[in-house]
Structure formats: structure tokens, C-alpha cells
Amino acid sequence: MFHSLVLSLFLYFPEDKSEYIPAAISFVIFLIGAFITMRLIVKHSKKEAAKAKKLEEQILNNRTSDKNS
């Protein structure tokens, strides 16, 4: 009894299926936004990794040139 009461509070299936349209539109908008955000994060991460690698090579080159001098 209690289990079905709890589920009935959260589940709502409208008879008029056109009520799903706004939810679907907002879902698609947020999905596209999440995808774009993830792509931007990955792109920024790759740039930062390239900068870190370049800095690491520069530090290693400075150490080897200091040891040779």
C-alpha cells in the first residue's frame, strides 16, 4: 500500500501526449549544452596538457644545459 502511494507521487503519465513536447525540447537543449560544455572542457584540457609538456621540456633542457656547462 505505502509503496504504491510513494510511486504515485512521482509518476505522472498524461493522457495528452503533447505535454511531453516541452519536456523533450528542454531535454534536447540541455543535452546540447552539456555536449558543447564537455567539448570545450576537453579542448581546454588538451591545450593545458600541451603547455605543460612544453614547459616540462623547457625545464629539462635547462637542466641538461646547466649540467653540461
N, C-alpha and C positions, 0 to 999 in steps of 0.2 A: 504493500500500500504506500508506504513512505517513499520507496524507490521510484515508483511511477509518478508520485507527486513532484518529486525533485526534478525528474526529467521533463515533466510537462511545463515546468517554469522556464526552461531554457530552449526547448524545441518548439519551433513555430513553423508550420508549413502552410503558407497561404493558399487559398483556393485559386485566387487570381495570380497566375504566374508572371504577370507583368510587374509585380512587386519585386521580383528578382533583378530586374534591369538596373536600377540604381546601385544595388549592391555589386553587381557584376562590373559596372562601369568604374566604381570606386576601387574595386579589387584590381582591375586592369591598370588603372592609373598608379596605384601604389606598387604593383608588381613592376611596372616600367621604371618607376622612380627607384626602387630597390636595385634593379638591374643596372641602371645608369650609375647609381652610387657605388655599387660594387666594382664596376669597370673603372671608375675614377680612382677608387682606393687601390686597385691592382696596378693601374698605370703609375700612380704616385709612388707606390712601393717599389716598382721596378726602377724608377728614376733615382730614388733614395739608395737602392742597392748598388746602382751603377756609380753614384757619387761616393759611397762608402768603399767600393772596390778601388776606385781611382785614388782615393785618399790613402788607402792601405798600401797600394803600390808605390805611391809617392813617399810614404814613411819608410817602407822597406828599401827603396832606392837611396834615400838619405842615409839610412843606417849603413848600407854597404859602402857608400862613397865615403862616409866618415871613418870606417874601419880601414879602407884602402889608403887613406891619407896619412 
